[in-house]
Amino acid sequence: MELPPLLLQTAGSLVAILALAGFARWMKLGGTPLLTDDDGVRRAAGEVEGGFMPVSIARDARGLAALARDAQGRIMVIKRHGNRFAGRILDERARAMLNKELGETLLVVMPGQTLFGAIHLDIDAPRAWAEAINRVNGRQDA
């Protein structure tokens, strides 16, 4: 029985793809980064804005996002974007509100940049962070 050349080529390609995927996994490449500790948040904040040194940090319970405040009172929101992190220093366009969902209080941060989108954070003291974010823009409605 003779196999058609296209079938052999497809099978060879599949084997090569699986081999490369296995090699990448063995080398622990790619993956899904999480903000699991304060040092990770500091590192991500420094990558977003050189010299940004957080003095207060709130990490999302799932490690998908974080808030960081520096000594000057600036607040940065950080979220996972693909296999990296993206962040924005919040300005007067930003606002925050509390959202009751499934009995948990979540903080929803809208940085005021449509393309960045809203960020949902399950953090400790969400009301205090909402008030701080809303003070940036003069609003007081958490």
HELIX and SHEET records of a PDB file:
HELIX    1   1 PRO A    5  TRP A   26  1                                  22    
HELIX    2   2 ASP A   38  VAL A   48  1                                  11    
HELIX    3   3 PRO A  126  VAL A  136  1                                  11    
SHEET    1   A 4 PRO A  54  ARG A  59  0                                        
SHEET    2   A 4 ALA A  65  ASP A  70 -1                                        
SHEET    3   A 4 ILE A  75  HIS A  81 -1                                        
SHEET    4   A 4 ARG A  84  ILE A  89 -1                                        
SHEET    1   B 3 ARG A  95  GLU A 101  0                                        
SHEET    2   B 3 GLU A 104  MET A 110 -1                                        
SHEET    3   B 3 ILE A 119  LEU A 121 -1                                        
END                                                                             
